[in-house]
């Protein structure tokens, strides 16, 4: 038992701290935000700064499910090198389109993400379905809960750039939110900050063939070329 505890504590970073805080969304047209004050889905990350600063993301596996015409989770934060299992979907990865193809309902295909970026996931059948994968080059990140709170544990002492991603915020808005933080042993509570959605313009998208979506249907005959 003693050996087990020694191994556990030796795996933790020395002089580690926990960085926590709260985010609020403003100027939103989304009913969940305006009426229910749902501030979930903001990805907050810490990028190590300074000479010799390193962050070693560990490759992992994650899954994005599809149920009732919805991708779950809607916002998925992962580290570089992670493989994600998808249902039928196609995506824009920093502007680059990739397609995981058509498969029988309930099956998936894994995609490995080897560089940082924003992956926007769409369904080729239902235009209303979408999700976002945030691929990070740091292992220190968290996604806000409904109340906008976040907590990033086991952050080694040092200097970091705190950054945020929100799918309905402009790049300029997000860049302006970046701030320098110093992490020491123990907890660090950052001042609350707001993310405005004022500049967000929802853009309709085409299907993976660059065509407009047909009327949505639950008829599985739309899978004529299913791969076994």
N, C-alpha and C positions, 0 to 999 in steps of 0.2 A: 504493500500500500504506500509506504514512504517513497519507494522508487517511482511509483506511478505519479505521485504529486510532484516529485522533482522534475520528471520529464515534462509534465504539464506546464509548470512555471518557467522552465527553461525555454519553452516555445514562445513565451510572451516577450514582447519587446521591453528592454530595460527603460525605466523612466517614461513609461507610456502614460498618456492622458486620454480623456474622453472629450470630444468636441461636440457640443450640442447647441441648439438654438431653435428659432421659429421663423417661418416664412408666411407672409400673407399675400394673397393675390388681389389685385386691384383692377378696376376698369374692365371687368369681365362681362361678356355676354352669355356665359355659360350659366344655366339655371342652377346647377349644382354649387357653383361658387356664389352666385348672387343671393340665392334663397336659403341654401343649406350651409353656407360658409365652409365648403369642402375645399381645403387647400392641399389635398393629397397629390402625389405624382410629380413633385419637384425633386430632381436629383441634385444633391449637394455633395461636392467632392473636394478633397484636399490634395493639391499638387505640391510635392516636396520642392523646396528652393535651395539655392546655395551650392557651392562647390562640393562635389561628391554626393549630392543628394540622389538617392535612388529609391524607387518604389518597385517592388517585385511582385506584380500581379501573378497569382497562381492560376494556371489553366483549370477550368471547371466545366461542368455541364449544367445546362438550364433547359427549361421547357416552356414553350408558349402554347397554351391550349386554345381550342376553339369550341365554344359552346353557346347555343342560342344566338348565333350570328354575332358573337363577341369574342375577341381575342383576350386571353387572360394569362398574365397580367397585361393591362393596357400599357403601362410603363415598366420596362425591364432594364435595370442597370446591371452591367456585367463588366468584367475585366478583359483586356486583350488576351486572346488565346482561348477564350471560352467557346464551347460548342453549344448551339441552341437547337433544340428539336422543334420544328415547325409543323403545323398542319398545312393544308393547301394554302399557299400564299405566294406573293411576289413582293419585292422590296426595292426601295431606293436607298442605297448605302452611300451617303455623301454625294448624291447625284448619280451614282452608278447603279443600274438596274440589275438585279439578279432574281432568278425564278427557281423555286424549289419544286415546281411541277405539280401535276394533278395526281392524287393518290386516293385510294378508297377512304371514305369517311372513317375517322378514328385512327388513321395511321399518320406517321410523321416522317420527316427527313431532317437530319442534322446538318447545320452549317457552322463552320468554324470562322470566327471573326479575328483576324490577325492584325488589325490596325484600329486606332481610335476613330470614332466617328458616330454619326447619328444615323440609325437605320429606321426608315419609315416603312412599316409593314402594311400591306393591303391584301384584300381578298379579290381574286379575279372574278368572283361571281356577285358578291354583295358590295356595292359601292360605299355603303355606310360603315363597313368594317375597317378599322385601322388600329394600329398600335405603334409604339416607338421603343426601339432598343438603343440604349446609350452605352457605347463601348468606351471604357475608360482605361487610361494608362496608369492608373493608381489604384491600389487596393483599399484606399481610405475614402469611403463614400457611404451615403445613406439616401433613402427616398422618404420624403415627408409623409406623415400620416394625415388623417382627415383634418386635424387641428393645425396642421402646418409644422409640427414639431419634427426634429430629426436628432439623431444621436450617432456619432461615429466613434466606436470604442477602439482601444489599443493603438492609438496614434503615437509613434515615437516622438520624443521631444525634438523640436526643431522649428524651422521656418517653413510656412506653407502659403500657397495661394488658394484661398477659398473661392470656388466657382459654383455656379448653379445653372441647371438646365430646366427650362419649362417649355413644353411644346407650343404654347400659345404666346410666347414672348419673342420679340425680334432679337436678332444677333446683337444689335447695338444696345438694347436694354440689358441683355445678359452680360455683355462686356463691361458695362458701367457698374455692375453689381460686384465684380471681382474685388476681393480685399485681401490684405496681408494679415496673417495671424501667426502668433508665436505659441507653440504648444509646449507646456512644461508638464511635469509630473502632477497628476491630479486632474480634476475637471476644468474645462474651459467653456463658459457659456458666452456665445457671441451675441451681440446686440441684435434684436429682431430686425428683419429687413423685408421690404415690400417688392413684389414683382408686378409691374404693370402689363396688362394685356392690350393697352390702348392701340398699339401699332399692328396688332394681329389681324391679318386678312385671310380668312379661310379660302383655300384654293381648291376647286374641284379637280379631280384627277381622272385619267383614263384607265382602262384596264391594261393588262400587260402587253396587249397587242396595239396599244395606242388608239383604241376605239372607245366610243361611248358605251356605257353599261346598258345591257338589255334590261327588261323588266325582271325584277328579282323573282326567283322561283325556288321552291324546296324540292322540286322534282330531281332525283338523283340521276336521271338520264343525261344531265349536263356533264357526266363523267364518261364520255364515250371512249376515251383513249386512256383509261386508267392503267397504270403500270402495276403489275403483280409483284 
